[in-house]
């Protein structure tokens, strides 16, 4: 009876740890996508001056774009939160984006370490679980 209770407890722990692992992996995926978007944005801002006075396209959502002319490549409209925006020099915006990229990179590394810990925990619990099953099977054969 105690062995059954321990097996169920380990089984629940494995399931809980798998759920945590799934959550961490999902967060890591979102961070990777955000980092890729920031890198693309930095690239566009860096090359924006050469696109001055040229026509471009701006996404308006749902896969639709409008044509636009870039009149001031030195200034971008930067979100500061709560639907509020401010004009920023492109260089300042790039600096802020690089700072965001650095923070996301640190978060990504933390999540990678956490994922590795969780994977190790699942493996250790799986080994314990299998040992308990083997012991239980050996005990039943001796009866």
RAPE-V316783 format. One record per residue. N is the residue number from 1. RES is the residue in one letter. PHI is phi as a letter, one per 20 degrees, with the letter a starting at -180 (999 if undefined). NEAR is the number of other ideal C-beta (glycine too) atoms within 10 Angstrom. D_CENTER is the distance of its C-alpha to the mean C-alpha in whole Angstrom. Layout:
<<N	RES	PHI	NEAR	D_CENTER> <N	RES	PHI	NEAR	D_CENTER>>
This chain:
<<1	X	999	5	42> <2	X	f	6	41> <3	X	f	12	39> <4	X	f	10	38> <5	X	f	9	36> <6	X	f	14	34> <7	X	f	15	33> <8	X	f	10	32> <9	X	f	10	30> <10	X	f	15	28> <11	X	f	13	28> <12	X	f	10	26> <13	X	f	15	24> <14	X	f	18	23> <15	X	f	12	22> <16	X	f	12	20> <17	X	f	19	18> <18	X	f	15	17> <19	X	f	11	16> <20	X	f	16	14> <21	X	f	18	12> <22	X	f	11	11> <23	X	f	14	10> <24	X	f	20	8> <25	X	f	16	7> <26	X	f	11	6> <27	X	f	16	4> <28	X	f	18	3> <29	X	f	11	4> <30	X	f	12	3> <31	X	f	18	3> <32	X	f	13	5> <33	X	f	10	7> <34	X	f	15	8> <35	X	f	16	9> <36	X	f	10	11> <37	X	f	11	12> <38	X	f	16	13> <39	X	f	13	15> <40	X	f	10	17> <41	X	f	16	18> <42	X	f	17	19> <43	X	f	11	21> <44	X	f	13	22> <45	X	f	17	24> <46	X	f	12	25> <47	X	e	10	27> <48	X	f	17	28> <49	X	f	11	31> <50	X	f	8	33> <51	X	e	13	32> <52	X	g	12	34> <53	X	m	9	37> <54	X	d	10	35> <55	X	e	9	34> <56	X	c	13	30> <57	X	c	10	28> <58	X	c	10	26> <59	X	f	9	24> <60	X	d	9	25> <61	X	o	6	23> <62	X	l	5	24> <63	X	m	6	24> <64	X	e	9	27> <65	X	c	11	28> <66	X	c	9	31> <67	X	e	8	32> <68	X	b	11	32> <69	X	d	10	34> <70	X	e	14	32> <71	X	e	8	35> <72	X	c	11	33> <73	X	f	16	31> <74	X	e	11	31> <75	X	c	14	30> <76	X	c	19	26> <77	X	e	9	26> <78	X	d	15	23> <79	X	f	10	21> <80	X	d	10	22> <81	X	p	6	21> <82	X	l	5	23> <83	X	m	6	24> <84	X	d	7	25> <85	X	c	11	25> <86	X	b	9	27> <87	X	f	11	29> <88	X	c	19	27> <89	X	f	12	29> <90	X	g	18	26> <91	X	f	11	26> <92	X	f	13	25> <93	X	f	18	22> <94	X	f	17	21> <95	X	f	13	22> <96	X	f	14	19> <97	X	f	17	17> <98	X	f	13	17> <99	X	f	10	17> <100	X	f	15	14> <101	X	f	16	12> <102	X	f	10	14> <103	X	f	11	12> <104	X	f	16	9> <105	X	f	12	10> <106	X	f	10	11> <107	X	f	15	8> <108	X	f	16	7> <109	X	f	11	10> <110	X	f	14	11> <111	X	f	20	8> <112	X	f	14	10> <113	X	f	11	13> <114	X	f	17	13> <115	X	f	17	12> <116	X	f	12	15> <117	X	f	14	17> <118	X	f	19	16> <119	X	f	15	17> <120	X	f	11	20> <121	X	f	17	21> <122	X	f	17	21> <123	X	f	11	23> <124	X	f	12	26> <125	X	f	18	26> <126	X	f	13	27> <127	X	f	10	29> <128	X	f	15	31> <129	X	g	16	31> <130	X	f	10	33> <131	X	f	10	35> <132	X	f	16	36> <133	X	f	12	37> <134	X	f	10	39> <135	X	f	11	41> <136	X	f	14	41> <137	X	f	10	42> <138	X	f	9	45> <139	X	f	10	46> <140	X	f	8	47> <141	X	f	7	49> <142	X	f	6	51> <143	X	e	4	52>>
